[in-house]
């Protein structure tokens, strides 16, 4: 054998000796040929009744806890588990009652806290650099407005208007300049709502169809749940149609809202044709004499032609059964996405007949200023704003109240 053959030679596998132990005493020191099947009885301790336990002789008595202590421990654990389950059920009931409450839990001032703080910080930083009213001043003002998510087009328009306003009022001091600019911003917010129809439209007779569109994750399904609960509390009969058949869990989420609020939900199988669900929803609304049918659609990509055609197909089915419907096509936008929300609104408006905007998650963002370019550039009314998790935190939008709440302490000479 060569040296390399020696190293290549595999070592012999070690022998493993296995000793089989049986759980009973051997007779005549011989192991049984076949294992014996042992029967085990599980005893559930009953509180208040002692259980006699035979301790084997080879186990020390001090190693075994007294039976009374064992029973007391079981009782304590059982009571604790029962109390925990009761508390959990109570918390769940409380949460459900709170969620279904239609009274407002968050007002507009509270919901705009983050946005207002950002406006104040940007404004104070801008005015801290004030030296004189020159071209550099207005360029910096324009950048400040863009940074506050009012949009480039709106910022440019406001800056041009402010140039003229400052000259007209001969404002030179920091206080005068601040007053002119803030007043102009407030006026701009309020003026957008003069000829704007932010009301909800309902069919004079028969069911009103409210179609929700928007990308995934913006809160369409949750908004439908909140809005349907609101209208049901007002005495209207509501039906929900789960036409988002492609997103996992979308139908279950809407069904959970329906169960919570006592509202029927029309649904189809997973990956079913959404238009078929819409058809069934319309038929159900007509047959049950419902006042409102909410339709939840898939989070369609704006540049996906097939999905946009699918939405058009839904609308054709609705119009065929109810010629004057849908009364509302509401686009849900996530306020936390800022300029992305503006881009979504622009593309959806070009592809569908959007009648209004629902701006969600406004309480969780500092980008609430996005409302201004949506209304100013796209001329789409913001009809609802989401200010929290509760049902009552979905509120109708009011431009005047929004302007006051947004600028807060920056308002000068306002009655706020």
C-alpha positions in Angstrom: 0.0 0.0 0.0 1.4 3.4 -1.0 1.4 6.5 1.1 -1.4 8.1 -0.9 -3.4 4.9 -0.7 -3.1 5.0 3.0 -4.6 8.5 3.2 -7.3 7.6 0.7 -8.3 4.6 2.7 -11.6 5.3 4.6 -11.6 4.5 8.3 -13.8 1.7 9.4 -17.2 2.9 10.7 -17.4 2.6 14.5 -19.7 0.0 15.8 -22.7 1.4 17.7 -24.2 -0.8 20.4 -27.9 0.0 21.1 -29.4 -1.1 24.3 -33.2 -1.4 24.3 -34.8 -0.5 27.6 -38.3 -1.7 28.4 -40.5 0.1 30.9 -41.4 -2.9 33.0 -39.5 -5.4 35.3 -38.0 -8.3 33.5 -38.9 -11.7 34.7 -36.1 -14.2 35.2 -33.7 -11.5 34.0 -34.9 -12.1 30.4 -36.1 -9.4 28.1 -39.6 -9.9 26.6 -39.6 -10.9 22.9 -42.2 -8.3 22.0 -42.7 -4.9 23.6 -45.8 -4.7 25.8 -48.4 -2.0 25.0 -48.9 0.2 28.0 -52.3 1.9 28.6 -52.1 5.4 29.9 -54.9 7.2 31.7 -54.8 11.0 31.7 -56.3 12.4 34.9 -57.6 15.9 35.0 -57.4 17.4 38.5 -60.6 18.5 39.9 -60.4 21.6 42.2 -61.1 20.7 45.8 -60.6 17.0 45.4 -57.3 15.3 46.5 -55.7 12.9 44.0 -53.7 10.1 45.6 -50.3 9.7 43.9 -48.2 6.6 44.6 -44.5 7.7 44.7 -42.0 4.9 43.6 -39.7 3.8 46.3 -36.5 5.0 44.4 -37.7 8.6 44.3 -37.2 10.6 47.4 -40.3 11.9 49.0 -38.9 15.4 49.3 -38.6 15.6 45.5 -42.4 15.4 45.1 -44.6 18.4 45.8 -47.5 17.9 48.1 -50.7 17.0 46.4 -52.5 20.0 47.9 -49.9 22.4 46.4 -50.3 20.8 43.0 -54.1 21.2 43.1 -53.8 24.8 44.3 -51.4 25.6 41.4 -53.8 24.1 38.9 -56.7 26.1 40.3 -54.7 29.3 40.2 -53.5 28.7 36.6 -57.1 27.8 35.6 -58.5 30.9 37.2 -55.7 33.1 35.6 -56.4 31.6 32.1 -60.2 32.2 32.6 -59.6 35.8 33.7 -57.2 36.4 30.7 -59.8 35.0 28.3 -62.5 37.1 29.8 -60.3 40.2 29.6 -59.4 39.4 26.0 -63.1 39.0 25.1 -63.9 42.3 26.8 -61.1 44.1 25.0 -62.3 42.7 21.7 -65.9 43.7 22.3 -64.7 47.2 23.4 -62.6 47.6 20.3 -65.4 46.5 18.1 -67.8 48.9 19.8 -65.3 51.7 19.4 -64.6 50.9 15.8 -68.3 50.8 15.0 -69.0 54.1 16.8 -69.8 56.8 14.2 -69.0 59.7 16.5 -65.8 61.5 15.7 -62.8 60.5 17.8 -60.3 62.8 16.0 -61.0 66.4 15.0 -59.3 68.2 12.1 -56.9 70.1 14.4 -55.6 66.8 15.9 -55.5 65.1 12.6 -53.3 67.8 11.0 -50.8 68.0 13.9 -47.9 66.6 11.9 -48.6 68.6 8.8 -49.1 71.8 10.8 -45.9 71.3 12.7 -44.0 70.8 9.4 -45.5 74.0 8.0 -44.6 76.0 11.1 -41.0 74.7 11.1 -40.5 75.4 7.4 -42.1 78.8 7.7 -40.1 79.8 10.8 -36.9 78.7 9.1 -37.8 80.7 6.0 -38.6 83.9 7.9 -35.5 83.6 10.0 -33.4 84.2 6.9 -35.5 87.3 6.0 -33.4 90.3 5.0 -35.3 92.1 2.3 -38.0 91.5 -0.3 -36.0 90.8 -3.4 -35.8 88.1 -6.0 -33.8 85.8 -3.8 -36.6 86.1 -1.2 -39.2 84.9 -3.7 -37.1 82.1 -5.0 -36.5 80.8 -1.5 -40.3 81.2 -0.9 -41.0 79.1 -3.9 -38.6 76.4 -2.7 -40.2 76.4 0.7 -43.7 75.9 -0.8 -42.5 73.1 -3.0 -40.9 71.4 0.1 -44.3 71.7 1.8 -45.8 69.5 -0.9 -48.0 72.1 -2.6 -46.5 71.1 -6.0 -44.3 73.0 -8.4 -47.1 74.5 -10.5 -49.0 75.7 -7.5 -45.9 77.0 -5.8 -45.0 79.0 -8.9 -48.5 80.4 -9.2 -48.6 81.4 -5.6 -45.2 83.1 -5.7 -46.2 85.2 -8.7 -49.4 86.3 -7.0 -47.4 87.1 -3.8 -45.0 89.3 -5.7 -47.9 91.5 -6.8 -49.6 91.4 -3.4 -46.5 92.5 -1.5 -46.1 95.4 -3.9 -49.8 96.4 -3.6 -49.7 96.4 0.2 -46.2 97.9 0.4 -45.2 95.3 2.9 -41.6 95.7 4.0 -41.3 94.4 7.6 -41.0 90.8 8.6 -44.5 90.9 10.3 -46.1 92.6 7.3 -44.6 90.1 4.8 -45.6 87.1 7.0 -49.2 88.4 7.2 -49.5 89.0 3.5 -48.2 85.6 2.5 -50.2 83.6 5.1 -53.4 85.5 4.2 -52.8 84.8 0.6 -52.3 81.0 1.2 -55.4 80.8 3.3 -57.3 82.7 0.6 -56.0 80.4 -2.1 -57.2 77.3 -0.1 -60.6 78.8 0.5 -61.1 80.1 -3.1 -60.6 76.6 -4.5 -63.8 75.5 -2.9 -66.0 78.3 -4.1 -67.3 76.5 -7.2 -66.2 73.1 -6.1 -68.8 70.4 -5.6 -67.6 68.4 -2.6 -71.0 66.9 -1.8 -71.9 63.3 -2.2 -74.5 62.5 -5.0 -77.3 60.0 -4.6 -79.7 58.6 -7.1 -83.2 60.1 -6.9 -84.6 56.5 -6.8 -83.2 53.0 -6.6 -79.7 52.1 -5.2 -76.8 54.6 -5.5 -73.6 52.9 -6.6 -70.3 54.3 -5.2 -67.3 52.8 -6.9 -63.9 52.9 -5.2 -60.7 53.0 -7.2 -57.0 53.4 -6.3 -53.7 51.5 -6.0 -53.1 48.8 -3.4 -52.4 49.9 0.1 -54.1 53.3 0.1 -57.0 52.2 2.3 -59.9 51.6 -0.1 -61.4 48.6 1.7 -61.0 50.2 5.2 -62.6 53.5 3.9 -65.5 51.5 2.4 -66.0 49.8 5.8 -66.0 53.2 7.7 -68.2 55.0 5.1 -70.8 52.1 5.0 -71.0 52.1 8.8 -71.6 55.8 8.7 -74.4 55.7 6.2 -76.0 52.7 7.9 -76.0 54.7 11.2 -77.9 57.3 9.2 -80.7 54.8 8.5 -79.6 53.8 4.9 -79.7 50.2 3.8 -76.2 49.3 2.5 -74.7 46.4 0.4 -71.0 45.8 -0.2 -69.5 44.2 -3.3 -66.0 42.6 -3.0 -64.8 43.1 -6.6 -61.1 43.0 -5.6 -60.8 39.3 -6.3 -57.1 39.3 -7.0 -55.5 40.6 -3.8 -55.1 37.9 -1.1 -57.4 38.7 1.8 -59.2 41.6 0.2 -62.6 39.8 0.2 -62.1 38.5 3.7 -61.2 42.0 4.9 -64.4 43.5 3.4 -66.5 40.5 4.8 -65.1 41.3 8.2 -66.3 44.9 8.0 -69.7 43.6 6.8 -70.0 41.2 9.7 -68.9 43.9 12.2 -71.4 46.4 10.9 -74.2 44.0 10.0 -74.0 44.7 6.3 -74.4 42.1 3.6 -71.4 41.5 1.4 -71.5 40.1 -2.2 -68.4 38.1 -3.0 -67.0 35.6 -5.5 -64.4 33.0 -5.6 -60.7 33.9 -5.6 -59.5 35.2 -8.9 -63.1 35.3 -10.2 -64.1 37.8 -12.8 -64.5 41.1 -10.9 -67.2 42.2 -13.3 -69.3 39.2 -12.4 -69.1 40.2 -8.7 -70.2 43.7 -9.6 -73.2 42.3 -11.6 -74.2 40.2 -8.6 -73.8 43.2 -6.3 -76.0 45.4 -8.5 -78.7 42.6 -8.7 -78.6 42.1 -4.9 -78.9 45.9 -4.3 -81.9 46.1 -6.6 -83.7 43.0 -5.2 -83.2 44.1 -1.6 -84.2 47.7 -2.2 -80.8 48.9 -0.9 -80.0 52.6 -0.8 -76.3 52.3 -1.4 -74.0 49.8 -3.1 -70.3 50.2 -2.4 -68.0 48.5 -4.9 -64.4 47.7 -3.9 -62.1 47.3 -6.9 -58.6 45.8 -7.4 -55.6 48.1 -6.7 -55.0 48.6 -10.4 -51.8 49.9 -11.8 -52.5 53.1 -13.6 -50.4 52.2 -16.6 -51.9 48.7 -17.0 -54.3 49.0 -20.0 -55.9 45.6 -19.2 -56.8 46.6 -15.7 -58.2 50.0 -16.8 -60.3 48.1 -19.4 -61.6 45.9 -16.6 -62.7 49.0 -14.7 -64.5 50.2 -17.8 -66.2 46.9 -18.1 -67.5 47.2 -14.5 -68.9 50.6 -15.3 -70.7 49.3 -18.4 -72.3 46.5 -16.4 -73.5 49.0 -13.7 -74.8 51.4 -16.3 -76.6 48.6 -18.2 -78.6 47.7 -15.0 -78.8 51.2 -13.6 -78.5 53.8 -16.4 -77.7 56.7 -14.1 -75.0 54.9 -12.1 -72.4 55.0 -10.7 -73.2 58.3 -9.0 -69.7 58.5 -7.5 -66.3 57.2 -8.5 -64.1 57.9 -5.5 -60.3 57.8 -5.8 -58.6 56.8 -2.6 -55.2 58.4 -2.1 -52.6 57.8 0.7 -51.7 61.3 2.1 -48.3 59.9 3.3 -47.1 59.4 -0.3 -47.1 63.2 -1.0 -46.3 63.9 -4.7 -46.9 60.3 -5.6 -50.5 60.8 -4.6 -50.7 63.7 -6.9 -49.3 61.6 -9.8 -51.8 58.9 -9.1 -54.7 61.4 -9.1 -53.5 62.8 -12.4 -53.3 59.4 -14.1 -56.5 58.1 -12.7 -58.3 61.2 -13.8 -57.1 60.7 -17.4 -58.3 57.1 -17.4 -61.5 57.1 -15.4 -64.4 59.5 -14.6 -63.3 60.3 -11.0 -65.8 62.4 -9.2 -63.9 63.0 -6.0 -61.0 62.2 -3.8 -60.8 60.4 -0.4 -57.5 61.3 1.2 -56.6 58.7 3.8 -54.0 58.5 6.6 -53.9 62.3 6.9 -53.2 62.1 10.6 -50.0 60.1 10.0 -48.2 62.4 7.7 -46.6 65.8 7.4 -47.6 66.0 3.8 -51.2 67.2 4.1 -50.4 70.2 1.9 -50.9 67.8 -1.1 -54.6 68.7 -1.0 -53.8 72.1 -2.5 -52.2 70.9 -5.8 -54.8 68.1 -6.2 -57.6 70.7 -6.1 -55.7 73.5 -7.8 -54.1 71.6 -10.7 -56.5 68.7 -11.3 -59.7 70.5 -10.2 -60.8 67.3 -8.4 -62.8 67.9 -5.2 -61.5 66.3 -2.0 -64.7 64.9 -0.5 -63.4 62.9 2.5 -60.4 62.8 4.7 -59.2 60.1 7.0 -58.0 61.3 10.3 -57.6 58.1 12.4 -58.5 54.5 12.8 -62.0 54.9 14.1 -65.2 54.9 12.0 -65.9 58.5 13.0 -62.4 59.6 11.9 -63.5 59.5 8.3 -64.9 63.0 7.8 -66.3 65.2 5.0 -63.7 67.7 3.8 -64.2 71.4 4.4 -61.8 73.7 2.7 -62.3 76.6 5.1 -61.8 74.5 8.2 -58.8 72.7 6.6 -57.1 76.1 5.9 -57.6 77.2 9.5 -56.3 74.0 10.9 -53.4 73.7 8.6 -51.9 77.1 9.2 -52.8 77.1 12.9 -50.8 79.7 14.8 -49.4 81.2 11.6 -52.7 82.7 10.9 -52.6 86.5 11.6 -55.8 88.5 12.0 -58.0 85.3 11.8 -60.7 84.6 14.2 -59.1 81.2 15.1 
